[in-house]
Amino acid sequence: MVHRLRPVGLDFVETAPVRLVFAREISAAPDAVFHALAEDIPGWPSWFSAVTLARPLGDGARREVRLRGGGRFEETVLTAKAAELYAYRVDATNAPGARALVEEWRLTPAGRGTRVQWTFAADGTAPFRLAVRSARAGLGRAFRQAVAALDERLTA
């Protein structure tokens, strides 16, 4: 079953009822990290182990993403500012209870590398919000592993 979500904007990252923010510094340069995030969509499964499929749709302003465990998402890119910011909103998902989701990847130079900050902003039913909050540790672990794998891939 597919659920259509509320079409929120980038400002939702700051106003969402549930905001999970994770950050890590890596060796790869911001340009390379941005390229992997925003331009090499099909490459996501090679570094983000939770992702089984990622592909751009149409002119690249939309994406389809599938996760291990069966999660499916249709997304719209909200912004893609080279070497600084990549964000997208979920338009449709099979996750019950979701009402609005935005993910933001913010990149800042850190010496010769990059500080990668990922914000997961969500709204939904009370059980959905509780589930997202309860998943904080798992999402943080997935983020750290993904960014470490991305760094290894980009600096190899």
matplotlib code that plots the C-alpha trace (Angstrom):
import matplotlib.pyplot as plt

x = [0.0, 1.4, 0.7, 0.9, 2.6, 2.1, 4.3, 6.4, 9.3, 12.9, 11.8, 10.3, 13.8, 13.6, 9.9, 9.2, 7.8, 10.6, 14.1, 17.0, 20.4, 23.6, 27.1, 30.5, 33.8, 35.3, 38.4, 36.7, 36.4, 32.9, 32.8, 33.3, 30.7, 28.2, 28.7, 28.0, 24.9, 23.3, 24.7, 25.5, 22.1, 22.4, 25.7, 23.9, 23.6, 27.4, 28.0, 24.6, 23.9, 20.3, 19.6, 18.9, 17.9, 18.2, 17.5, 16.6, 13.2, 12.4, 14.8, 16.5, 14.4, 12.7, 14.1, 12.9, 14.6, 14.1, 15.5, 16.3, 13.2, 10.9, 10.7, 9.9, 10.0, 9.3, 11.1, 11.4, 14.7, 14.2, 17.6, 21.0, 23.6, 27.0, 29.3, 27.0, 23.5, 21.3, 17.8, 14.7, 11.2, 9.3, 6.1, 4.9, 6.0, 4.7, 5.6, 2.3, 1.6, 4.0, 2.6, 5.7, 9.4, 12.4, 16.1, 18.8, 22.5, 24.6, 28.3, 30.9, 34.6, 36.6, 40.3, 40.9, 37.7, 34.0, 31.7, 28.6, 25.4, 22.2, 18.9, 15.9, 12.8, 9.4, 5.8, 3.1, 0.7, 1.7, 2.8, 4.9, 6.6, 7.3, 8.8, 11.0, 12.3, 12.8, 14.9, 17.3, 20.2, 19.7, 19.5, 22.6, 24.5, 23.3, 24.4, 27.9, 28.4, 27.2, 29.4, 32.4, 31.8, 31.3, 34.6, 36.4, 34.9, 35.8, 39.3, 40.4]
y = [0.0, 3.4, 6.5, 10.0, 12.4, 16.1, 18.2, 20.1, 22.4, 22.6, 24.7, 21.5, 20.4, 23.1, 22.8, 19.0, 17.4, 14.8, 15.8, 13.5, 15.0, 13.1, 14.4, 12.9, 14.2, 12.3, 12.6, 13.0, 16.5, 18.2, 18.1, 14.3, 13.7, 15.9, 14.1, 10.7, 12.1, 14.1, 13.0, 9.3, 8.2, 4.6, 4.3, 4.7, 0.9, 0.6, 2.7, 2.8, -0.8, -0.1, 1.0, -1.8, 0.4, 4.1, 5.6, 9.0, 9.4, 11.7, 14.6, 13.7, 15.9, 12.8, 9.6, 6.1, 4.4, 1.0, -0.2, -3.5, -4.8, -3.6, 0.2, 2.1, 5.8, 8.2, 11.4, 15.0, 16.8, 20.1, 21.5, 20.5, 23.1, 21.8, 20.8, 22.2, 20.9, 18.1, 17.6, 15.7, 15.1, 11.9, 12.1, 8.5, 5.6, 2.2, 3.2, 3.3, 6.5, 8.8, 12.2, 14.2, 13.4, 15.4, 14.4, 17.0, 16.3, 19.4, 19.4, 21.8, 21.8, 20.2, 20.7, 18.7, 16.7, 17.2, 17.4, 15.5, 16.3, 14.3, 15.6, 13.2, 15.4, 13.6, 13.9, 11.3, 9.6, 9.3, 5.7, 6.7, 9.6, 7.2, 4.6, 7.2, 8.5, 4.9, 4.2, 7.0, 4.7, 2.4, 5.4, 6.9, 3.6, 3.3, 6.9, 6.3, 3.1, 4.6, 7.7, 5.6, 3.4, 6.4, 7.9, 4.6, 4.5, 8.1, 8.0, 4.6]
z = [0.0, -1.0, 1.2, -0.3, 2.0, 2.5, 0.1, 2.5, 1.7, 2.9, 5.9, 7.3, 8.3, 11.0, 12.0, 11.9, 15.0, 14.9, 13.9, 14.1, 13.3, 12.8, 11.8, 11.1, 9.6, 6.8, 4.6, 1.2, -0.2, -0.3, -4.1, -4.2, -1.4, -3.1, -6.4, -4.7, -2.9, -5.7, -9.0, -8.6, -7.4, -8.6, -6.6, -3.2, -2.6, -2.9, 0.2, 2.1, 3.0, 3.9, 0.3, -2.2, -5.1, -5.9, -9.2, -10.6, -12.2, -15.2, -15.4, -12.1, -10.0, -8.6, -7.2, -6.3, -3.3, -1.8, 1.5, 3.0, 4.8, 2.0, 2.5, -0.7, -1.3, -4.2, -3.6, -5.0, -4.8, -3.0, -3.4, -4.8, -4.1, -5.2, -2.4, 0.3, 0.4, -0.9, 0.3, -0.8, 0.4, 0.4, -1.8, -1.4, 0.8, 2.0, 5.6, 7.5, 9.5, 7.7, 6.8, 5.9, 5.5, 4.4, 4.5, 4.3, 3.7, 4.7, 3.7, 5.2, 4.7, 7.6, 6.9, 3.7, 4.3, 4.9, 7.8, 6.7, 8.6, 7.9, 9.2, 9.1, 9.6, 10.0, 10.9, 11.1, 13.5, 17.1, 16.7, 13.6, 15.5, 18.4, 16.0, 14.4, 17.8, 18.9, 15.8, 16.6, 17.6, 14.6, 12.2, 13.7, 13.3, 9.7, 9.0, 10.6, 8.6, 5.4, 5.7, 6.6, 3.6, 1.4, 2.6, 1.9, -1.6, -2.4, -1.0, -2.3]

ax = plt.figure().add_subplot(projection="3d")
ax.plot(x, y, z, "-o")
ax.set_aspect("equal")
plt.show()
